[in-house]
């Protein structure tokens, strides 16, 4: 994976195929049944990226035709190329999720995965999604609280000093607050979504927690574990800590935290990544890498 992507294409670093393993198929089927959306016909995948989320949903929506939109032509083409057996039921196009080129009430289901964490004004984006959703239609959103993952570590770091763990939480909080301050989104937007959905006027708001924990244990026999290990080692080789140093420093400064503390916090973060990566390369890393990943559903009033 490239280490010198243009800033506006930074999401490429997060489009790894481990996304295909974020959800158990039976869990998705259960949520579809609970919502009664198994026979929807017109689906919008807003901010589709390379199409992972749509390909997770389509096996459970047999009557659906999915329209995917993304602002990046590169992702639209890749989503089209990856559609495979779903190609007759998919159409991808370039569009801004905040200014959609569709008429009012065009879709029975509007859905998105980890998109609102990247927008400056989630309320405005939700309003646009609701505009193209028909009355009585369903809004289905998968969004995380990413900060929670800072407290979930693998076996190599389980007994690390309290001060070190707290430094990492502090840095992650600063990054998230700086990202919000710069208008680039809220990486823990899930905390706010129930209130945002209610403020948007939606009914029947529901929420489930993803039941798939990203466990890794030697010898990393399953493809999902191999992909997680591969992505983590790729991050280590690029010298990142979730984000590049440039982005971490930019967000940290924007958060208003003491500038003189950054070097210490960055060294601590990189040392934590390097420690875990060394254990992985030695085949000695294990973890139940939990985080909070939610699926929200709500209904547009009829």
N, C-alpha and C positions, 0 to 999 in steps of 0.2 A: 504494500500500500504506500502511496506517495507520501512523503514527509513535507512537501512544499506546495500543498494545495492552496489555491487562492482562498482568501478569507471567506468569500461568499459560498465556497464549496466545502467548508470545514465539516459539514455533516457526513461527508464520505468516510470519515474516521469512525462513524458510529453505525454504519450500514452493514456490519458484518452479518454473515448468515446465521449466527447464533440467534438472531431475531426470529428465525423460523421455529425456534424451540422455546420461546417465551411462554407459550400457553399449551396446556393439555387439550387435545381435541375434544375429549368428553366434557371438560369444563366449558369450552366454548359452546358445544352442543346444548349443555344444560342451560346456559344463559340465554341462548337463542330461544329455547323452549319456554323458559320463564317469561320472556318478553313477548312471546307469540309473534315473532318476526320471521319465522321460517319460510314464509311465502312472499316476502317483499320482492318487488320487481325492479325498482329503480334505486340504486345505491350510489352514494357519493363517498369516495375515499379522499378526504381533504388532506393535502400534504402527504401524498402517497409514497414519497421517496422512490425506492426501487420496487415497491409493491409487496413487501413482506406481509403487512397486515391484511390486505385484500386477499392474499392467497391463504391466509389462516381462516378467514371468514367464509369464503365462497363455497367450500364443501358443505357448509351448513345452511346455505341459502340457495337451494337448487333452482329457483325461478328467477334469480337476480341477474341483472346486467349491471356491472360495476363501472362507473366512471371515476377514474383517478386523476387528480390534478396535483401538480407540483410546479414551483416557479423555475426549476432547473431543467432545461431541455435534456441534459445528460441523464438525469434520473428518470424522466419520462420515457426516454428511449430504452433505458435498461429495464424499467418495469414492463414495457411492451415486449422486449426480448425474452423476459423471464416468465411471461404469462403461461407458457406451455399449454396444457390441456384446457386451461381456462380462457385462452385467447379469444374464442368466439363470444365469450361473455364479458370481455373487458375492453375498455377504450381509455387510453391515457392521453392527456393533453397538458400543455403548459398553461398555467393560470396561477394567480395570486389567491391564496386562501382567504384573504381579507376583502377581495373584490372579485367575486365569482362571475363568470360569463354565462349565467343560467337565469332563466325566468323564475319568478316566485313559485314556490310549491312544486318544484321540479322533481323532488326525490321523496321516496318513502322512508329511507334510512340515510342519515348523514353520520359518518363515522370518521374517527381519526385516532392515530396512535402516536403518542409523544410528539405532538405538534404544538399544543398550547404552551409547552415549556419554552418555546422559542419565539413567542410573539410578545410585542410590547404592550398591547391592549387586548387581553383575552376577552373582555366583555364585548368589545366591538367586533371581534372575530366571531364570537358566538352569535351575535345578532345577525351577522351575514350568513352564517350557516343555517340559522333558523329561518331566514328569509326564503332560502331555497328548499326548505323542508315543508312538506305538505302538513296541513292541520291534521292532528292525530298521528303524525309520523314520529319516528324514534330517533333520538340523538344518542349515539354510543361512543364513548370516549375512553381510551386507555391512557392514563397519565400516572406518573410516579411521585413519591416523595423521595428524591434522590439523596437528601441529607442523611436519611436513616441508614443508608448503606455504609456510611463512615464508621458506624459502630459494629458492623459485621465483618469480622476478619477471619483469616484462615489460621490453621494450627500454628504456623511458625511465629505469628505475632500475638497469639492468645494471651501470653503473659507479659506483654510489653509494658514499660512503665506507664503509670496513669498520665503523667505529664505529656508523654509522647502522643498518646491517644487523644488527649484533650487538645493538643496543638493541631492535630489533623482535623478534628471537628471544628476548631476555630477557623482554620484555613478554608475548609469547605463552606462554612457559613459565610465567611467574608466573600468567597467567590460567588456564591449564590446571590448575596445582597448587591455586590458590585454589578453582576450581570443584570439584575433588575434595574439598578440605577442607570445603567447605560441603555435601557430600553431593549434588551436582547432576550427577555423572557425570564421566567421563574422556574428553576429546576425542581422545585417542590410544589408546583401549582396544584397538585392533588389536594393539598390541605384546604385550598380556597374554593375548589370546584362546587361542593354542595351549595355554598352561599351564592356563587356566581350563577349557577343553574337556576336557583330560586329567584334571584334578582332578574334573570332573563325572562321570567314568567312561565317556566316549564313546570309541568305536573309530573306526578308519579316518579320522583327522583329516587333512584336505587343505586347501590354501590356494592361491589364484591371485591374481595382481595384475591389476586391471582394465586392459585393453589400450587403453582410450580416453583419450587425453590431451586436456584441454580447451584446444585451440589456438584462438587468435584472431589474425586477420591482416586488414588492410584489403583490400577494402571491407566486411568482415563480412557476406558474402553469404548464409551458411547460417543457418537458423533457430536452431541451437544457439548459434552465435556471437552472434547478435543478442540472445538471451535472457541470455547471460552478461554482455554489455555492459550490457544494461538493468538487470540485478540489481545490477551493480557501481555504476552511476550512481545507482541508487536508494539504495544504501548511502551513497554520498557525500552525496547531498542530505539524508539523515537525520542526517548528522554522525556516522556510525558508523565503527568499524574492526573489521569482523567482528561485533562486539557493540556495543551502545550504550555511551556513556561511563559511565553509571551501573553497568552490569554489569561493564565492564572494571575500574572502580575498586573495586567490591565484591569481585571476584575477586582483584584485586591486593592489597588489604588483607588478605584471608583467606590469601594465600600467605605472609605474613610478610616480604615485601620492604620495604626502607626507604620509608616513606611519603613522604619528601621528594623522592624520585626520580620520583614518579608524573607530575607535570605535564610534566616534560621528556619522558618516554617517551610520554605521550599526544599531545603536540604533534608529536613525531617520527612517530608512527603516522598521525595525521590528515594531516600534510604528505605522507606517502607515498601515501595514498589520493587526496588532491587532485591530486598530480602525475600519477598514472595516469589519473584521471578527466579531467583537462584534455587529455591526449593522446588519449583516446577521443573526446572531443567534437570534437577537431580531425581525427579520422580518421587518427591517426598512431600508435596503440597496436598493438603486436604482442607475442605471447607464446606459448610452450608452457607453459601454466600447470600444470605437473605437481604431483601430490601422490601420496600413497600410499593407495590405496583397494583393500581386499582383499575377496575372497569366500572365506569359510571354509565347509567342509562337514565333517560328522561323522555317525557312525551310532550310534544307541542300541543297546546290546547286546540280542540277542534272548533 
